[in-house]
Amino acid sequence: MPAEKTTPFRIALVGSPNAGKSSIFNSLTGLNAKTGNYPGVTVTHTEGPIDNNIILEDLPGTYSLDPISPDEQVVTDLLEGRLEGVESPDALLLVVDSTTLNRSLTLVAQALAENLPTAVVLTMTDELEQRGGNVNSQALAVALGVPVVRVVATQNEGISELRAIIDNAREWGTCIVPPPSEPGPERDSWAHSMMTAAQYRAPHSNKTTEKVDRVLLHPVWGTLLFFLIMFGFFQIIFTVAAPFQGWIEDFFGWLGELSANHISNPVLGNFVNTALLGGIGGVLVFVPQIVLMFLLVSLLENVGYMSRAAFLMDKVMSKAGLEGRAFVAMLSSFACAVPGIMATRTMPSSRDRIATIMGAPLMTCSARLPVYLLLTGMLISDQSRVGPFSTQGLVMFGLYLLGGFSAMAAALIFKRTVLRSGLLPFYMEMPPYRVPTVKSVVRDMWESTRVFLVKVGKIILATTVVLWVLLNVPTQTQAIEEMGLDETEATQYVTENSVAATIGKAVEPVFEPLGFDWRINIGLMGSMAAREVFVATLGQVAAAEDPEDPVGALQEMTYTHGEREGQKVFTPPTTVALLIFFVYALQCMSTVGAIRRETNSWRWPIIAFTYMFVVAWVMAFLARLLTLAII
């Protein structure tokens, strides 16, 4: 007898997109999942322990094992043992949407042909029955020759039965006679026999979904509603989040007073007040808007609207030589360009992938949100209204539209020039509209927020500390004593004569036409690590000039030298130019790294960084001139 395997038993979770695979995985593994890249490829996978002896691996969603995209290729390679350095699974857990059983049996047939121990999970059975359908899971298990269990993961139905089956995974069998794995009449006959054996009755069409789709997918009304939904999106972000933002500002103000009263060491006190409270605190103030944005995105995704938006935008994307999957990647970039760039793996054409990658960083990501909120708040009063609507919300909506149109334009230019190719057919499943569970929406929202907070806690903290050092070296102690400066004056003097100031002034010839002074330039240099660092840097500088009112200090900040000496820095033309610069500039090393990984070359990240900087400078210059002409 062969020796029993001592390493953990690995079960691969296989299923099509929207089949409920992620819900099954989360229900079985809880919060113990780990995400990483497969060796040698950019595709990620998630795995988590079910117990000490069983590991569940969530593979990318796929409709079949005939791959047309990098994600699907990885699934096929893994199952066939062609991924070097990766353990092949010991068994397969197939997740099948019972409402689309006929189509799903294609993947089931191909997976069973791999001749691995297999079990099947039937999902959406509650919806199947609500729409007049039926499936006999026990009869299907007999017909397939493998265990079959019904599960409604969102309601935790069938999870205990599924766990019991998984506990006996080592005893799962394989098909005595594997089904036909190649397309053709034989496979069609096999699929028909499986549905007959399972007493399968297809569900009626979802009348509610059909009625709603007549409006939401209408080429005119659907497009109009899409923009209205996005418009309301930003109005909500400003109006609902404002009180929470005020509470956070009050909290950090209280912390500032507390530190001033209890930290006697001047260096430590300066670090706490300027680097931590002024820098990182200046970013955390915008967490309510970011949480609310992720909440609304999660709600739209779970309801089923996002796939409709992709379908609706397919015709628009085709004008840029792309297809609906490119819009999904673009839309993913609203949270962060990195997952948006990673989402291009679902696209079959390598040229389409690169064209989309070149445009995706122009979509307005959450990292830009703190910068936009800060500058918009300085440019426009929070009391300003256009009719019943917040002017700040209108400007934010305009900035997001500008980012979206610019991303489309960039993809179009690349697709029509260096990446010219034909269009491939676009296939995307339209799930019925569903009322999402509070748990699923909150989980998705928290995961996105957690990533943002981790970024603040690591990248921004590290960069802020480095900037604080650069802003306070050399200390100029002797000069301060000779001039008899008070504490605030001394801090300002040290900042203006620091290493950071030297760097900021050195690049002034580049940014002077845009109205940026050396302090803004320091922020731009710091924002190369992460865009939010710009807010943290200005927070440090403002806290140094006026610890009690850093926002007021920014608004009153003046040029310290040159022909504009004594004039205010943040005039409307400069603020508008800065906003437009952030719309276009690629100030995120994580995004640069993602482009490098996805294209497997430094050529494309260098091209992306260069063209975006040039466009950012030119558009900011034109925006400044236009604002000067208007006012």
C-alpha positions in Angstrom: 0.0 0.0 0.0 1.3 3.5 -0.8 2.4 5.6 2.2 -0.3 8.0 3.5 0.4 11.6 2.6 1.8 13.5 5.6 1.5 17.0 4.2 -1.8 18.9 4.3 -4.4 17.6 1.9 -5.0 20.3 -0.8 -8.4 20.9 -2.2 -8.7 23.3 -5.2 -11.9 25.3 -5.4 -13.0 25.5 -9.1 -15.9 27.4 -10.5 -17.1 30.1 -12.9 -17.3 33.8 -12.0 -20.4 34.7 -10.0 -21.1 31.1 -9.0 -20.6 31.9 -5.3 -17.1 30.6 -5.1 -15.8 33.4 -2.8 -18.8 33.0 -0.4 -18.0 29.3 -0.1 -14.3 30.0 0.5 -15.0 32.7 3.1 -17.5 30.5 4.9 -15.1 27.5 5.1 -11.8 29.4 5.9 -13.1 32.4 7.9 -10.4 35.1 8.3 -7.4 32.8 8.0 -6.9 33.2 4.2 -3.6 34.2 2.7 -3.2 35.7 -0.8 0.0 35.5 -2.9 1.3 35.1 -6.4 2.0 31.9 -8.1 5.7 31.5 -8.9 6.7 32.8 -12.2 3.3 34.4 -13.1 1.4 37.5 -11.9 -1.8 35.7 -11.2 -2.7 35.6 -7.5 -4.3 32.8 -5.5 -5.9 32.6 -2.1 -5.6 29.7 0.2 -6.7 29.0 3.8 -6.8 26.1 6.2 -10.1 24.4 7.0 -8.4 22.4 9.7 -4.8 21.3 10.5 -4.8 18.7 7.7 -6.8 20.3 4.9 -6.0 23.5 2.9 -8.6 25.0 0.5 -7.1 26.9 -2.5 -9.4 29.4 -4.3 -8.5 29.4 -8.0 -9.4 32.2 -10.4 -12.9 32.0 -11.8 -13.1 30.2 -15.2 -15.9 29.1 -17.5 -13.9 26.2 -19.0 -10.5 24.6 -19.0 -9.9 25.8 -22.6 -8.0 28.9 -21.5 -8.3 32.3 -23.3 -6.8 34.5 -20.6 -3.9 34.4 -18.1 -6.2 33.6 -15.2 -7.8 30.6 -17.0 -4.4 29.4 -18.2 -3.2 29.2 -14.6 -6.2 27.1 -13.6 -5.6 24.7 -16.4 -1.8 24.5 -15.7 -2.3 24.0 -12.0 -4.7 21.1 -12.5 -2.4 19.5 -15.0 0.7 19.9 -12.9 2.5 22.3 -15.2 3.1 25.1 -12.7 6.7 24.7 -11.5 7.1 25.0 -7.8 3.4 24.7 -7.0 1.8 21.6 -5.5 -0.9 20.1 -7.5 -4.3 19.7 -5.7 -5.2 16.4 -4.2 -8.9 16.9 -4.9 -11.3 19.3 -6.5 -14.3 21.1 -5.1 -16.5 22.2 -8.0 -18.8 25.2 -7.4 -21.8 25.1 -9.7 -24.5 27.7 -10.1 -27.7 25.6 -10.1 -29.6 28.3 -12.1 -27.2 27.8 -15.0 -26.6 24.0 -14.7 -26.6 23.3 -18.4 -23.7 25.7 -19.1 -21.9 24.8 -15.9 -21.7 21.1 -16.9 -19.1 22.0 -19.5 -16.7 22.9 -16.7 -17.8 19.9 -14.6 -17.1 17.5 -17.5 -13.6 18.9 -18.0 -12.8 18.9 -14.3 -14.0 15.3 -13.9 -11.8 14.3 -16.8 -8.8 15.3 -14.7 -9.4 12.1 -12.8 -9.0 13.7 -9.3 -11.1 13.0 -6.3 -14.0 15.4 -6.7 -17.1 16.8 -5.0 -19.7 19.3 -6.3 -21.3 22.2 -4.5 -24.6 23.4 -5.9 -25.1 27.1 -5.1 -28.1 29.5 -5.7 -30.6 26.7 -5.1 -32.8 29.0 -3.1 -33.0 31.3 -6.2 -33.5 28.3 -8.4 -36.6 27.2 -6.5 -38.0 30.8 -6.1 -38.0 31.0 -9.9 -39.8 27.7 -10.3 -36.8 25.5 -11.0 -35.7 22.2 -9.4 -32.7 19.9 -9.0 -32.4 16.6 -7.2 -28.9 16.8 -5.7 -28.8 13.2 -4.6 -29.8 11.9 -8.0 -27.2 14.2 -9.6 -24.6 12.7 -7.2 -25.5 9.2 -8.3 -25.3 10.2 -12.0 -21.9 12.0 -11.7 -20.5 9.4 -9.3 -19.2 12.1 -6.9 -20.6 13.7 -3.7 -23.0 16.6 -4.3 -24.2 19.1 -1.6 -26.6 22.0 -1.8 -25.3 25.3 -0.2 -26.7 28.8 0.2 -23.5 30.4 1.7 -25.0 33.8 2.2 -27.5 32.3 4.6 -25.1 29.6 6.0 -27.4 26.8 4.7 -25.6 23.6 3.9 -22.2 24.7 5.2 -22.2 22.1 8.0 -23.0 19.4 5.5 -20.3 20.6 3.2 -17.8 20.6 6.1 -18.7 17.0 6.8 -18.1 16.0 3.2 -14.7 17.9 3.2 -13.7 16.1 6.4 -13.9 12.9 4.4 -12.2 14.4 1.3 -9.6 11.6 1.3 -12.4 9.2 0.6 -13.8 11.0 -2.4 -13.9 8.9 -5.5 -13.4 9.6 -9.2 -15.7 8.9 -12.1 -15.5 5.3 -13.2 -16.0 6.5 -16.7 -14.9 10.1 -17.1 -17.3 12.2 -19.2 -16.4 13.6 -22.6 -14.0 16.5 -22.1 -14.0 17.7 -25.7 -16.8 19.8 -27.2 -19.2 18.1 -29.5 -22.4 15.9 -29.7 -21.1 13.4 -27.1 -20.6 16.0 -24.4 -24.0 17.6 -25.2 -25.6 14.2 -24.8 -23.8 13.6 -21.5 -24.9 17.0 -20.2 -28.5 16.3 -21.2 -28.4 12.9 -19.5 -27.0 14.5 -16.3 -29.9 17.0 -16.2 -32.4 14.3 -16.9 -31.1 12.1 -14.1 -31.1 15.1 -11.7 -34.7 15.8 -12.6 -33.5 19.3 -13.5 -36.1 21.9 -14.3 -34.7 25.2 -15.5 -35.8 28.3 -13.7 -38.1 30.8 -15.2 -36.6 34.1 -16.3 -36.3 36.6 -13.5 -39.2 39.0 -14.3 -37.9 41.7 -11.9 -34.4 41.6 -13.4 -35.8 41.8 -16.9 -38.0 44.8 -16.1 -35.1 46.7 -14.4 -32.7 45.8 -17.2 -35.1 47.3 -19.8 -34.2 50.6 -18.2 -30.7 50.2 -16.9 -29.4 48.6 -20.1 -31.2 51.0 -22.4 -28.5 52.8 -24.6 -30.0 56.2 -23.7 -31.7 55.9 -20.3 -29.3 53.4 -19.0 -26.3 55.7 -19.8 -28.1 58.6 -18.3 -28.9 56.7 -15.1 -25.3 55.5 -14.9 -24.1 59.1 -14.7 -26.8 60.0 -12.3 -25.8 57.1 -10.0 -22.2 58.3 -10.1 -23.3 61.9 -9.5 -25.3 60.9 -6.4 -22.3 58.8 -5.3 -20.2 61.8 -4.8 -22.9 64.0 -3.3 -23.4 61.3 -0.7 -19.7 61.1 0.1 -19.5 64.8 0.9 -22.8 65.2 2.8 -23.0 62.0 4.8 -19.3 61.9 5.7 -18.9 65.5 6.8 -20.0 65.1 10.5 -17.7 62.1 11.0 -14.8 64.0 9.5 -15.5 66.9 11.9 -15.3 64.4 14.8 -12.0 63.1 13.7 -10.6 66.6 13.3 -11.7 67.4 16.9 -10.1 64.1 18.1 -6.8 65.0 16.5 -7.1 68.5 17.9 -7.5 67.1 21.4 -4.5 64.8 20.8 -2.5 67.8 19.8 -3.4 69.7 23.0 -2.6 66.5 25.0 0.8 66.1 23.4 1.7 69.8 23.9 0.8 69.6 27.6 2.6 66.3 28.4 5.6 66.0 26.1 8.4 68.2 27.5 11.1 67.1 25.1 11.0 69.6 22.2 12.3 67.2 19.5 9.8 64.4 20.5 7.0 67.0 20.8 7.8 68.3 17.3 7.8 64.8 15.9 4.5 63.9 17.5 2.7 67.1 16.5 4.1 67.5 13.0 4.9 64.0 11.7 2.2 62.0 13.4 -0.7 64.3 14.2 0.0 66.8 11.4 1.1 64.2 8.8 -0.7 60.9 9.3 -3.6 62.6 11.1 -4.1 64.8 8.1 -4.7 61.7 6.0 -6.9 59.8 8.5 -9.3 62.7 8.6 -10.5 61.6 5.2 -11.2 58.0 6.3 -15.0 58.6 6.5 -15.2 59.6 2.9 -13.0 56.6 1.9 -15.1 54.2 4.0 -18.3 55.5 2.5 -16.9 55.2 -1.1 -16.0 51.6 -0.5 -19.4 50.9 1.1 -21.2 52.3 -2.0 -18.9 50.4 -4.4 -19.5 47.1 -2.5 -23.2 47.7 -2.5 -23.3 48.3 -6.2 -21.2 45.2 -6.8 -23.3 42.9 -4.6 -26.6 44.1 -6.0 -25.4 43.2 -9.5 -25.2 46.6 -11.0 -21.5 46.6 -11.9 -21.8 43.9 -14.5 -24.6 45.9 -16.1 -22.3 49.0 -16.1 -19.6 46.9 -17.9 -22.2 45.8 -20.5 -23.5 49.3 -20.9 -20.0 50.7 -21.4 -19.0 47.9 -23.9 -20.1 50.1 -26.8 -18.3 53.0 -25.4 -15.1 51.0 -24.8 -15.3 49.7 -28.4 -14.8 53.2 -29.6 -11.4 53.0 -28.0 -10.8 49.6 -29.6 -11.4 47.8 -26.3 -14.2 45.7 -24.9 -16.3 45.4 -21.7 -13.7 43.6 -19.7 -11.5 46.7 -20.1 -14.2 48.7 -18.4 -14.3 46.2 -15.5 -10.5 46.8 -15.0 -11.0 50.5 -15.3 -13.8 50.4 -12.7 -11.7 48.4 -10.4 -9.1 51.2 -10.5 -11.5 53.5 -8.7 -10.4 51.8 -5.5 -6.8 51.4 -6.5 -5.0 51.2 -9.8 -3.1 48.0 -8.7 -6.2 45.7 -8.6 -7.5 47.4 -11.7 -4.2 46.6 -13.5 -4.4 43.0 -12.1 -8.0 42.7 -13.4 -6.7 43.0 -17.0 -5.7 39.3 -16.7 -9.2 38.3 -17.7 -8.7 39.9 -21.1 -7.6 37.4 -23.8 -5.7 39.9 -26.0 -2.2 41.0 -24.7 -2.4 44.2 -26.7 -5.8 45.1 -25.1 -4.3 44.3 -21.7 -1.4 46.7 -22.1 -3.6 49.4 -23.6 -5.9 49.1 -20.6 -3.0 49.1 -18.2 -1.7 52.4 -19.8 -5.0 54.0 -19.1 -6.1 52.5 -15.8 -3.8 54.7 -13.5 -5.7 57.8 -14.8 -8.9 56.5 -13.2 -9.4 58.4 -9.9 -8.3 56.0 -7.2 -8.9 56.3 -3.4 -5.3 57.6 -3.0 -6.3 60.7 -4.8 -9.3 61.2 -2.7 -7.6 62.8 0.3 -5.7 65.2 -2.0 -8.9 66.1 -3.8 -10.8 66.6 -0.6 -8.0 68.8 0.8 -7.6 71.0 -2.2 -11.3 71.2 -3.0 -12.0 72.3 0.6 -9.4 75.0 0.2 -10.8 76.1 -3.2 -14.5 76.1 -2.4 -16.5 76.8 0.7 -18.3 73.8 2.2 -21.4 76.1 2.3 -21.3 76.7 -1.5 -24.3 75.3 -3.4 -25.4 75.0 -7.0 -29.2 74.7 -6.4 -29.6 71.9 -3.9 -26.2 70.3 -4.7 -22.9 70.8 -2.9 -20.4 72.6 -5.1 -17.6 70.6 -3.7 -19.5 67.4 -4.7 -19.9 68.7 -8.2 -16.2 69.5 -8.5 -15.4 66.0 -7.2 -17.8 64.5 -9.7 -16.1 66.5 -12.5 -12.6 65.3 -11.4 -13.7 61.7 -11.5 -15.3 62.2 -14.9 -12.1 63.8 -16.2 -10.1 60.9 -14.9 -12.4 58.4 -16.6 -12.5 60.2 -20.0 -8.7 60.7 -19.8 -8.2 56.9 -19.2 -10.4 56.2 -22.2 -8.5 58.6 -24.3 -5.1 57.2 -23.3 -6.2 53.6 -24.0 -7.6 54.8 -27.4 -4.3 56.5 -28.4 -2.3 53.4 -27.5 -4.7 51.0 -29.2 -4.8 53.1 -32.4 -1.0 53.4 -32.6 1.6 51.0 -31.0 -1.0 48.4 -29.8 -3.2 48.1 -32.9 -5.3 44.9 -33.1 -8.8 43.7 -33.8 -11.6 43.2 -31.2 -12.3 39.8 -29.7 -15.9 38.7 -28.7 -16.9 40.0 -25.3 -18.8 37.5 -23.0 -19.9 38.5 -19.5 -22.6 36.9 -17.3 -25.4 39.0 -16.1 -26.4 37.8 -12.6 -29.9 38.5 -11.5 -30.3 41.5 -9.1 -30.0 40.3 -5.6 -30.5 41.9 -2.2 -27.0 41.7 -0.7 -26.5 40.6 2.9 -25.2 43.1 5.4 -22.3 40.7 6.2 -21.1 40.5 2.6 -21.2 44.3 2.0 -19.5 45.1 5.2 -16.9 42.5 4.7 -16.0 43.9 1.2 -16.0 47.4 2.6 -13.8 46.5 5.5 -11.3 44.6 3.4 -10.8 47.6 1.1 -10.6 50.0 4.0 -8.2 47.7 5.8 -5.8 47.8 2.8 -6.0 51.6 2.9 -5.3 51.8 6.7 -2.4 49.3 6.3 -1.0 51.5 3.6 -1.3 54.5 6.0 0.3 52.5 8.8 3.3 51.3 6.7 4.1 53.3 3.6 2.8 56.7 4.7 4.2 56.3 8.3 7.7 55.4 6.9 7.6 58.2 4.3 6.3 60.7 6.8 9.1 59.9 9.3 11.7 60.3 6.5 10.2 63.6 5.5 10.2 64.8 9.1 13.9 64.1 9.3 14.6 65.9 6.0 12.4 68.9 7.2 14.3 69.2 10.5 17.9 68.6 9.4 20.2 70.5 10.0 18.8 71.8 13.3 20.4 75.3 13.0 20.5 75.6 16.8 23.3 78.3 16.9 21.6 80.5 14.3 18.3 80.2 16.1 19.9 81.3 19.4 21.7 84.2 17.8 18.4 85.5 16.2 16.4 85.0 19.4 13.5 83.2 17.6 10.5 81.9 19.5 9.5 78.2 19.1 7.2 78.7 16.1 9.7 81.0 14.3 12.5 78.6 15.0 10.5 75.7 13.5 9.7 77.7 10.4 13.4 78.7 10.1 14.6 75.1 10.4 12.0 73.9 7.8 13.0 76.6 5.3 16.7 75.8 5.7 16.3 72.0 5.8 17.5 69.3 3.4 13.9 68.9 2.2 13.7 72.6 1.4 17.0 72.4 -0.6 15.5 69.6 -2.7 12.2 71.4 -3.1 14.0 74.6 -4.2 16.2 72.7 -6.6 13.3 71.5 -8.7 11.5 74.9 -8.6 12.4 75.7 -12.2 10.4 72.7 -13.3 7.3 73.6 -11.4 7.5 77.4 -11.1 5.3 77.9 -14.3 2.6 76.0 -12.5 2.7 78.2 -9.4 4.1 75.6 -7.1 6.6 76.7 -4.4 9.3 74.5 -2.7 6.9 73.2 -0.1 4.4 71.9 -2.7 7.4 70.4 -4.5 8.4 68.5 -1.4 4.9 67.1 -1.2 5.1 66.1 -4.8 8.4 64.3 -4.2 7.0 62.5 -1.2 3.8 61.6 -3.1 6.0 59.4 -5.3 5.7 56.7 -2.6 1.9 57.2 -2.2 -0.3 60.1 -3.2 -1.7 60.4 0.3 1.8 61.4 1.4 1.2 64.8 -0.2 -1.5 65.6 2.3 0.7 64.3 5.1 3.6 66.5 4.0 1.5 69.6 3.8 0.1 68.7 7.1 3.7 68.6 8.6 4.6 71.9 7.0 1.4 73.6 8.1 1.7 72.2 11.6 5.2 73.6 11.8 3.9 77.1 10.8 0.8 77.0 13.0 0.3 73.9 15.2 -3.1 75.2 16.4 -4.6 75.9 13.0 -2.8 73.9 10.2 -5.6 74.3 7.7 -5.6 78.0 8.2 -1.8 78.0 7.9 -2.0 76.3 4.5 -4.5 78.9 3.3 -2.3 81.8 4.5 1.0 80.3 3.3 3.1 82.7 1.2 6.0 82.4 -1.1 9.3 82.8 0.8 11.5 84.1 -2.0 11.6 85.1 -5.6 9.4 87.6 -7.5 6.2 86.3 -5.8 7.6 86.6 -2.3 4.9 87.5 0.2 2.1 86.5 -2.1 -0.3 83.6 -1.1 0.7 80.2 -2.5 -2.7 78.6 -2.6 -4.5 81.0 -4.9 -7.3 79.6 -7.1 -5.1 79.2 -10.2 -2.4 77.3 -8.3 -4.9 75.1 -6.5 -6.7 74.3 -9.8 -3.3 73.5 -11.4 -2.4 71.2 -8.5 -5.7 69.4 -8.8 -5.2 68.8 -12.5 -1.6 67.7 -11.9 -2.9 65.0 -9.6 -5.5 63.9 -12.1 -2.8 62.9 -14.6 0.6 62.3 -12.8 1.6 58.7 -12.0 2.7 59.3 -8.4 2.5 55.8 -7.0 5.4 53.3 -6.9 3.0 50.5 -6.2 1.3 51.1 -9.5 4.7 51.3 -11.3 5.6 48.0 -9.8 2.2 46.4 -10.8 2.7 47.6 -14.4 6.2 46.0 -14.3 4.9 42.7 -13.0 1.9 42.5 -15.4 3.9 43.4 -18.5 7.1 41.6 -17.5 9.1 44.6 -18.7 10.4 47.9 -17.5 9.6 49.4 -20.9 5.9 50.0 -20.2 6.2 51.4 -16.6 8.8 53.9 -17.9 6.5 54.9 -20.8 3.5 55.2 -18.4 5.4 57.4 -15.9 6.9 59.6 -18.6 3.8 60.3 -20.6 1.7 60.9 -17.5 4.1 63.4 -16.1 4.3 65.3 -19.4 0.5 65.3 -19.7 0.1 66.3 -16.0 2.5 69.3 -16.4 0.9 70.5 -19.7 -2.7 70.2 -18.5 -1.9 71.8 -15.1 -0.2 74.7 -17.0 -3.2 75.2 -19.2 -5.6 74.9 -16.3 -3.6 77.6 -14.4 -3.7 79.9 -17.5 -7.5 79.3 -18.0 -8.2 80.1 -14.3 -6.1 83.3 -14.4 -8.1 84.3 -17.5 -11.4 83.7 -15.8 -10.7 85.4 -12.5 
